[in-house]
Amino acid sequence: MAAAACSAGLDTGFATLDFGQVIVLGLVQGVTELLPISSTAHMRVVPALLGWPDPGSAFSALMQLAALAAVLSYFRHDVSSIVGGGLTALRTRQFVTGPGHLALGIILATIPIVIAGVALAPLLNRCGSPLRSLGVIGVTSLVMALLLAATEWLASHRRTMEQVGFRDFLLVGLAQVGALIPGVSRSGSTLTAAMGLGFRRDEAARLSFLLGLPAIALAGLKEAWEIAKVGIDAHATALLVVGLIAGSLASFVAIWGLMRYLERMSSWVFVVYRAAMGIFLLWAVSNGLFA
């Protein structure tokens, strides 16, 4: 597997890819960003299997803007209601119920990951970060498979969004911090936490997506700013644009499919998938298949 490229300390391996590779990785990132299976894991595993360079953490972070566009589009009515309700709540100082309650809860849930993200940024975003190793991703995949399995076994799966409280927002927000570790998955950590709190599977996914909007936006915009500061050539810029388009389309399909799936089915398929990926990665690393 080719080494990651660096630009002023920023991991910009995507600049060494061609347009076909970026489209493939954009589609993979778009699908896996919103499913509870870890986009970062797939951004490391797929290039490794195909013998392509690692696109780098900058690519993965920026591609969150594609997921942001998909979530805003799919949940546009919810988002409009929350924004409007939040503005109304500011005028009336009523944050106990309704959209104002949701707006405040989402803000509170975002604080932990912002603090942790700033604190860990030098480690997470540097070239060759040890946290992006396939061994670490294998371990986190297995851990998340076990946690998701536990929620399927033990949780009640009865609560709805109308019953969400500030305690729920805080706990799911704390779980979201785990997504900073490659292989955990933001969608996976928040979905698992919400299900563990007794929410129905589809309602847990809805809470996960809405709660994650600020974190996704901040991560993507921050990375766009970092890339702009470093400066990349026209070819690399075009690669990012193509990747974002592919990722946006894939993300919308992923969120549409996941919401319909969880309305009728359990999350066991993701448990099995994550466990299989973790076992495979640990086996592959221990046998020297991947560097």
C-alpha positions in Angstrom: 0.0 0.0 0.0 1.4 3.4 -1.0 2.3 5.8 1.7 0.1 8.8 2.4 1.0 12.1 0.8 1.5 15.2 3.0 1.1 18.8 2.4 2.3 21.1 5.3 1.5 18.3 7.7 -2.0 17.7 6.2 -2.7 14.1 5.0 -3.6 14.7 1.4 -3.2 11.3 -0.2 -6.2 11.9 -2.4 -4.1 14.2 -4.6 -2.3 11.1 -6.0 -5.5 9.4 -7.1 -7.1 9.5 -10.5 -10.7 10.4 -11.2 -11.9 6.8 -11.5 -10.4 6.0 -8.1 -11.9 9.1 -6.5 -15.4 8.2 -7.8 -15.1 4.7 -6.4 -13.9 6.0 -3.0 -16.5 8.8 -3.0 -19.2 6.3 -3.5 -17.8 4.0 -0.7 -17.4 7.0 1.6 -20.9 8.2 0.8 -22.5 4.9 1.7 -20.4 4.0 4.7 -20.5 7.5 6.3 -24.2 7.1 7.1 -24.3 3.4 7.8 -23.1 2.1 11.2 -20.1 0.4 9.7 -17.4 3.1 9.8 -16.4 5.1 6.7 -12.9 5.6 7.9 -12.4 1.8 8.1 -13.6 1.4 4.5 -11.4 4.4 3.4 -8.4 2.4 4.7 -9.5 -1.1 3.7 -10.8 -0.6 0.1 -7.6 1.2 -1.1 -5.4 -1.3 0.7 -7.2 -4.2 -1.1 -7.0 -2.5 -4.5 -3.4 -1.4 -4.0 -4.3 2.3 -4.2 -2.8 5.0 -2.1 -4.5 5.9 1.2 -6.7 8.9 0.4 -5.9 10.3 3.8 -7.8 11.8 6.7 -8.4 15.1 4.9 -10.4 13.4 2.2 -12.5 11.4 4.7 -13.2 14.5 6.7 -14.1 16.7 3.8 -16.3 14.0 2.3 -18.5 14.5 5.4 -19.9 17.5 3.5 -21.5 15.0 1.1 -23.2 13.3 4.0 -24.3 16.6 5.3 -26.0 17.5 2.0 -27.8 14.1 2.0 -29.0 14.4 5.6 -30.2 18.0 5.1 -32.1 16.9 1.9 -33.6 13.8 3.4 -34.6 15.4 6.8 -35.4 18.8 5.3 -38.7 19.1 7.0 -37.2 18.1 10.4 -34.3 20.5 10.0 -36.6 23.4 8.9 -38.8 22.7 12.0 -35.9 22.6 14.4 -34.3 25.8 13.0 -37.6 27.6 13.0 -38.5 26.3 16.5 -35.0 27.2 17.8 -35.4 30.8 16.6 -38.9 31.0 18.2 -37.5 29.5 21.4 -34.9 32.2 21.6 -37.6 34.8 21.4 -40.0 33.2 23.9 -37.3 31.5 26.1 -39.2 28.2 25.8 -36.9 25.3 25.4 -38.8 22.6 27.4 -40.9 21.2 24.6 -41.2 21.1 20.8 -38.6 22.1 18.2 -36.9 24.5 20.6 -36.2 21.6 22.9 -34.7 19.6 20.0 -32.6 22.6 18.9 -31.1 23.1 22.4 -30.6 19.4 22.8 -28.7 19.1 19.6 -26.4 22.0 20.6 -25.7 20.4 24.0 -25.0 17.1 22.4 -22.4 18.7 20.0 -20.3 20.3 22.8 -18.4 17.1 23.8 -17.2 16.2 20.3 -16.2 19.7 19.6 -14.0 19.8 22.8 -12.6 16.4 22.1 -12.0 17.1 18.4 -10.0 20.2 19.1 -8.0 18.4 21.8 -7.2 15.4 19.6 -6.9 17.2 16.2 -3.0 17.1 16.2 -3.0 13.3 16.6 -6.0 12.5 14.4 -5.1 14.6 11.4 -1.4 14.3 11.2 0.2 12.2 8.4 0.7 8.6 9.4 -1.5 8.9 12.5 -1.2 5.6 14.5 -5.0 5.7 15.1 -5.6 5.1 11.3 -3.7 1.8 11.5 -5.7 -1.2 10.3 -5.0 -3.0 13.6 -6.7 -0.2 15.5 -9.6 -0.3 13.1 -9.9 -4.1 13.5 -10.2 -3.8 17.2 -12.7 -1.0 17.2 -14.8 -2.8 14.7 -15.0 -5.8 17.0 -15.8 -3.6 20.0 -18.6 -1.8 18.2 -20.0 -5.1 16.9 -20.3 -6.3 20.5 -21.9 -3.1 21.8 -24.4 -3.0 19.0 -25.2 -6.7 19.7 -25.8 -5.9 23.3 -28.3 -3.2 22.5 -30.2 -5.6 20.2 -30.4 -8.2 23.0 -31.1 -5.9 26.0 -32.8 -2.7 24.8 -36.6 -2.2 24.7 -36.8 -0.5 21.3 -40.0 1.3 22.2 -39.3 5.0 22.7 -39.9 7.7 20.0 -38.4 11.1 19.3 -41.3 12.7 21.1 -39.9 11.2 24.3 -36.3 12.4 24.0 -34.9 14.4 26.9 -31.8 16.4 27.6 -30.3 13.3 29.4 -30.7 11.4 26.1 -29.0 14.2 24.1 -26.1 14.3 26.5 -25.5 10.5 26.6 -25.8 10.2 22.8 -23.5 13.2 22.4 -20.9 11.6 24.7 -21.1 8.4 22.6 -20.5 10.5 19.5 -17.0 11.4 20.8 -16.0 7.8 20.2 -16.4 8.4 16.5 -13.1 10.4 16.6 -11.4 7.0 16.8 -11.1 5.5 13.3 -13.3 2.4 13.0 -15.9 3.4 15.6 -18.3 5.2 13.2 -20.2 8.3 14.2 -23.4 6.7 12.9 -22.6 3.5 14.7 -21.8 5.0 18.1 -24.8 7.3 18.2 -27.2 4.7 16.8 -26.0 2.2 19.4 -26.3 4.7 22.2 -29.8 5.7 21.2 -31.0 2.1 20.9 -29.4 1.4 24.2 -31.6 4.2 25.7 -34.6 2.3 24.5 -35.5 4.1 21.2 -37.0 2.2 18.3 -34.4 1.4 15.7 -35.7 3.8 13.1 -36.2 6.6 15.7 -32.7 5.9 17.0 -31.4 6.4 13.4 -33.4 9.6 13.0 -32.0 10.9 16.3 -28.5 9.9 15.3 -28.7 11.8 12.0 -30.3 15.0 13.3 -28.0 15.1 16.4 -24.9 14.6 14.1 -25.6 17.5 11.7 -23.5 20.1 13.6 -20.6 17.7 14.1 -20.6 16.6 10.5 -20.8 20.3 9.3 -18.1 21.5 11.6 -15.7 18.6 10.7 -16.3 19.1 6.9 -16.0 22.8 7.0 -12.9 22.7 9.2 -11.2 20.4 6.8 -12.2 22.6 3.8 -10.6 25.5 5.6 -7.4 23.5 6.4 -7.1 22.4 2.8 -7.7 26.0 1.6 -4.9 27.3 3.9 -2.4 24.7 2.6 -3.4 25.2 -1.0 -3.9 22.5 -3.5 -3.6 22.6 -7.3 -6.5 22.6 -9.8 -6.3 18.8 -10.4 -6.6 18.0 -6.7 -9.5 20.5 -6.4 -11.3 18.8 -9.3 -10.7 15.4 -7.6 -12.4 16.7 -4.4 -15.4 18.1 -6.4 -15.9 14.8 -8.2 -15.6 12.9 -4.9 -18.2 15.2 -3.2 -20.7 14.7 -6.0 -20.3 10.9 -6.0 -20.4 10.9 -2.2 -23.6 13.0 -2.0 -25.5 10.7 -4.3 -24.3 7.6 -2.5 -25.1 9.1 0.9 -28.7 9.9 0.0 -29.3 6.4 -1.3 -27.7 5.0 1.9 -29.9 7.1 4.3 -33.0 6.3 2.3 -32.3 2.6 2.4 -31.2 2.5 6.1 -34.4 4.3 7.3 -36.6 1.9 5.5 -34.6 -1.1 6.6 -34.7 -0.2 10.3 -38.5 0.4 10.1 -38.9 -3.4 9.6 -35.7 -5.1 10.5 -33.1 -5.3 13.3 -29.5 -4.2 13.2 -28.0 -7.7 13.4 -26.8 -7.5 9.8 -24.5 -4.7 10.8 -23.3 -6.6 13.9 -22.3 -9.5 11.7 -20.6 -7.3 9.1 -18.6 -5.3 11.7 -17.5 -8.5 13.5 -16.4 -10.1 10.2 -14.5 -7.0 9.2 -12.7 -6.8 12.6 -11.7 -10.4 12.5 -10.6 -10.2 8.9 -8.5 -7.0 9.6 -6.8 -8.5 12.6 -6.0 -11.7 10.7 -4.7 -9.8 7.7 -2.5 -7.5 9.7 -1.1 -10.4 11.8 -0.3 -12.3 8.6 1.3 -9.4 6.9 -1.3 -9.0 4.2 -1.6 -5.3 5.0 1.2 -3.1 6.1 
